[in-house]
Amino acid sequence: MGDTQFLTSPQGRRLAYHLTVGDGPGVVFLGGFKSDMEGTKAVYLEDWARRTGRAFLRFDYSGHGESSEAFTDGCIGDWVADARAVIDALTRGPQVLVGSSMGGWISLLTARAMPDRLAGLVTIAAAPDFTEDSMWAGFSEEEKTELAEKGQVALPSEYGEPYIITAKLIEEGRQNLVLRDALELPFPVRFLQGTADADVDKSVALRLLEHATGEDLRLTLVKGADHRFSDPDCLLMIERAVEEVLARAVTSARDTSAG
């Protein structure tokens, strides 16, 4: 897979990445909360990109994987800035973003911030606004008090050590919500969601589809698929969704050029 490379962002953070050179539009993978670029879906898509000659980028947000900073120092806005930094510095032309879980939220914010750089979007168990609608809404009064008094609270996780949730993450997340205001997605979009997802309920995917506006938005619900969405069938579904978005993006660009 090659050695990890590093980019220093405008904010001074050292961001780890792997870049596959190939044809455009390129594909950029945005991972989930406390995950890294070595996850199954990111590596699978990199293998697909190498086979097909497609440009591909995977990276670690600050506080994740091999990148600098502590996880507890980061927040949604920081990770959006990280995504924008790697896209600006390491890619050329329109890109298709593939956002998994929190990466789905990050990709929506990135689309809002730099729509001219997007050719399309694929989300996998997208978790928009989860700091408010899932974490904060699910806190007990005791946890809210602990967050206010200590600045953080520990939440159990099925994926290893408890998640340390900071007051900064919750409070800053409120400045980056996408399901309260207009969300225009003027390019091909495919939302993928498992019905057995214990972390992001399918109602979130339905709400996102209903809220967003665009001429080419589709949601696929996969009965029995969990939050990881990483078994062979789900991985193939991701690959096909990316290929469909790429094909439609290229066709749309040709039509626009011809017009």
N, C-alpha and C positions, 0 to 999 in steps of 0.2 A: 504493500500500500504506500510505501515511501515514508520518509521522515516527516514528523510534524513540523510545520513552519509557524512563524509568529508574526503578527502585525501589531504595531503600537497604534492604538486608536487616538483620535484627536483629544480624548479625555485622559490619555496617558496610560490606558490599560493595555496589557500585553495579551493579545487574543490568539489562541492556538487554532490552526486550521489545516485542512488538507484540500488541495485544489487539483482537480482533474481537468486538463486542457482538452478542449473539443469544440464541436460546433455549437452555435447558438440557435435559438435562445437557450441560455444556460439554466441549470436547475440548482437551487440553493435549499439545503435542508436546515430547518430550525427545530431544535430539540425541545424537550419538555423540562419541567421544573426539577432541578437537581439531577438531570440526566446529562449525558455527554455525547460527543460525536462518534464514540465507539459503539453506540447502540446498534441493535440488529437492523432497524429500518434504514439508518444512515449508511451503514456499510453495504447493505443490500443495494441501495440506490447507487452507490458509488460503483459497485460491480456492474450494474446495469449500464451506467454511463460509460464505463470503459468498453463494454461490449458493443455499444451502439455509437461510440464516438461523440458523445454529448458532453459539453462542458458541465462540470459539477463542483459544488463547493459545500463542504461541511465544516462546522466550526464549533468552538466552545464559547458560550457567553462568559463574561467575567464572573469569577466565583464558581465556575463549573469546570470539570475536567482538568485540562492542562493550562487553562488560562489563569491570569493573575487575579488577585483580590480574594477576599474572604466571601463565602456565599452570603453570610449574614449582613454584609455591607451593601449588597445589591438590591435592586428593586426593578419593577417592570420597565420604567423609563430608561434605566441604565442598560437593560438587555436589549431594548429597542435601539438605543444608540449604538450598541455593539453590532447589531445586525446591519444597521445602516452603514457603519464604518467598513465592515468587510465587503458589503455589496458595492459601495462606492470605490473602494481601493482595489478589489480583486476581480471584479467582473466588468464586462463591457456589454452594453446594449440591454434590451429587455430580458428579464429573468422570470422563471416560474418558481415561486416559493412553495415549499412543502413544509407545512407547519404541523408538528405533532404535539397534542395536549396544550401546554402553555405556549409552545411554538405556534399553535394556531392563533392564539391571541396576539403574539408578537408579530406574526405575519400580517394580520389585519391592521395593526397599527403601522407597520411598515408600508403597507399598501396605501394607507391614508396619507402618510408622510411623503412618499415618493412614488406616486401613481405612474409617472412617466417611465419608471424603471421596471414595471411589472408587465409580463406577457400573460400571466395567468397565476392561478392559486389552487393548491390542493391542501386540504386540512384533514388531519387524522385525529379523531376524538378531540376536536378543538375545545379549549377551555376558556373562552372569552370571559373576562370580568370575574374570574374565579376567586380572587382575593376578597371580593365584596360579596358575591352571591353564594359562594360555597364556604370559604373560610370564616369570614366575619359573621355571616348569617348563621353559621353552625356553631359558633362559640357559645359556651355557657356563660352565665353572668360572672362566674368565678374566673373563667379564662379571660374575659374582657377586662376584668379588674386587674388580673396579673399582667396583661399586656400593657395597661395604662401605668401600672406602678413599677414594673420591672423593664418595660420596653421590649419584651419578648415572651413567647410562650412556646412550650414544646408539644408537638402533636405526634401521636403514634403513626408509624408508616409500615405498610406491608413490604416495603422495598429495602428495609435495613434500619439504620439508626433513626430516631425520631426527627421530624422536621422542626427546626427552630424557626418560628415565624416571628418576625420583628414588627414593631409598630410602624416602622418606616415602610415596610412592604405593603401593609394594609393601607396606610394613609396615602402613600404615593400612588398606589393602585387606583384610588378614586379619581385621580387626575387623568387616567388613561382608559376609562371605561368605553366600550364600543357599542354596547347594546342600548344606550340611552339616547344617543344622537344619530343623525343620518350616517349610514354606512354604505357608500356607493362603491360597487365592485364592477367596474366597466371592462371586464375581461373574463375569459372562461374560468369558472370556479367549480371545483368538485369537493363536496364535503363528504367524508367517510366516517361512519359511526357504528360501533358495535352495540347491540341491544343488551349484552350482559356486562357492560362497562360499569364497574362499581365506583369509579372515580368521577366520571362525567356522565350524567344521565342523558338518555336519548332526547329528553325534553330540551336540553341545551342546544342540541343540533337543530331541532325543529324551530326553536326560538331564533336561532341565528339565521336559518333559511328564511323565516318569515320577516325578520327585521332588515336584512341586507337587500339592497336593490341592485339590479343588473340584468342584462338580457340573456345570460348564459350561466345560470346557477342551478346546480343539481345536488341533491342529497341522496346518498346510498346508505341504507341501514342494513347491517349484516347480523342476522339472527344468531345469537350465541357468541359473538366475538367479544372479547374483553378489552380492557383499556390498552393492553400492550399492542394489540392488533398486529401481531408479528408471526402468526403461524404461516405456513407456506401459501395457503389460499389468500390470506390477507395481504401478504407481501406482493403476490401477483396482482391483486386488485389495486394496490397502490401504484405499481408499475404501469398498469393499464390506464389508470386515471391520469398519471403524469403524461403518458404518451398521447392520450386523447386531448388533454389541455394543450400540449405542444402543437398537435396537428391543427387544432382549431385556432390557436394563436397565429400560426404561420398563415393559414388561409385568410384570417381576418386582416393580417398585415398586407397580404397580396391584394385583397379587395380594396383596402384603403389606398394603397399605392396606385392601383389601376384607376381608382376614382379621381 
